[in-house]
Amino acid sequence: MFGKKKNTIPEIDKEQLELLKTAQERMKQKKRLYAHFVIFLIGSVFLILANTALGIGKDVTFFNIDWFVYAIAIWLFLLIYHVFNVFITSKLLSSKWEEKQLNLMVSKQKQRIAELKTQVEKDFPLPEKKSLKATSKNSEITIIVAAGENNAIGKDNQLIWHLSDDLKRFKNLTNGHHIIMGRKTFESFPKPLPNRTHIVITRQENYQAPSGVIVVNNLEDALDASRTDKQPFIIGGGEIYKQALNLADKLEITRVHANFEADTFFPEIDTSIWKEVTKTRHQKDDKHVYDFSFITYIKN
């Protein structure tokens, strides 16, 4: 059951190590050549001054040429040979050769990283992330909302109107189901609604909610939490509606036939995507200040 742990520490292969050593040697060669050149200049000046200013070997000549000229010439020959050996023979400081070796090293490192990545993905596969639609493919996601003609749905986290029949319809449709909402919508309730499972979406950490209320961080988790419900309802607010509109299967709209001043709005309904299947109009009366219609849409 418990096998010997394998050594998984990546090592530089021999070829890459050889390239690294070669690069280090090139740097040393370059430094030595530079030092040789500087010493040659200083030494040449010293030899000239020793002969002319200090009189060292002043009478020593070969073929009527001062001895220091021969010394400088021999030294220059050695310097030229050093330069030839570094730049021509060994090509240790060739910029193209350096670039070629560097590209080779980078290529090998990339290949090694790709191999390690493939091995890690093979040994430790990540769980496949479920899409929002796949999470709830067996459910009929329904958005329920009351909106004015200008799509106004609320102001200061409160309803703009009070329509008795709309509230009764909301209760009848959502009774016994999961209702998904944002934190502000939940906090607009005096208390959790009876006979419904509340799922609250919030980015607040350690959000405190009454017992029985499910708190999640995003719409995906909210739909996953309601996967046992054949018809979970999205009940607001504005941002949650925007996120859910493309995922929903049905819209239950109470269209209030008036324009309102608001700070929260429902998204525009694209009639090329949504098909109106039922519409019931209600005239205003003693209990209803505005005309309104109950409209049901399904996706085409």
DAWO-V372859 format. One record per backbone hydrogen bond with DSSP energy under -1.0 kcal/mol. NH is the residue of the N-H (numbers start at 1). CO is the residue of the C=O. Records with the same first field share a line. If there is no record, write none. Layout:
NH: CO  CO
This chain:
17: 13
18: 14
19: 15
20: 16
21: 17
22: 18
23: 19
24: 20
25: 21
26: 22
27: 23
28: 24
29: 25
30: 26
31: 27
32: 28
33: 29
34: 30
35: 31
36: 32
37: 33
38: 34
39: 35
40: 36
41: 37
42: 38
43: 39
44: 40
45: 41
46: 42
47: 43
48: 44
49: 45
50: 46
51: 47
52: 48
53: 49
54: 49
56: 50
58: 55
60: 57
62: 65
67: 60
71: 67
72: 68
73: 69
74: 70
75: 71
76: 72
77: 73
78: 74
79: 75
80: 76
81: 77
82: 78
83: 79
84: 80
85: 81
86: 82
87: 83
88: 84
89: 84
90: 85
92: 86
98: 94
99: 95
100: 96
101: 97
102: 98
103: 99
104: 100
105: 101
106: 102
107: 103
108: 104
109: 105
110: 106
111: 107
112: 108
113: 109
114: 110
115: 111
116: 112
117: 113
118: 114
119: 115
120: 116
121: 117
122: 118
123: 119
124: 120
135: 131
136: 132
137: 134
139: 136
140: 230
142: 232
143: 250
144: 234
145: 252
147: 254
148: 152
149: 258
151: 148
153: 264
154: 264
155: 158
158: 155
167: 163
168: 164
169: 165
170: 166
171: 167
172: 168
173: 169
174: 170
175: 171
176: 195
177: 174
179: 197
180: 233
181: 199
182: 236
183: 201
186: 182
187: 183
189: 186
197: 177
199: 179
200: 214
201: 181
202: 216
213: 210
214: 198
216: 200
222: 218
223: 219
224: 220
225: 221
227: 224
229: 226
233: 178
234: 142
235: 180
241: 237
242: 238
243: 239
244: 240
245: 241
247: 244
248: 244
249: 141
250: 141
251: 297
252: 143
253: 295
254: 145
255: 293
256: 147
257: 291
258: 256
263: 154
264: 154
266: 151
273: 270
274: 270
275: 298
277: 296
278: 296
280: 294
282: 292
285: 288
292: 282
293: 255
294: 280
295: 253
296: 278
297: 251
298: 275
299: 249
300: 273
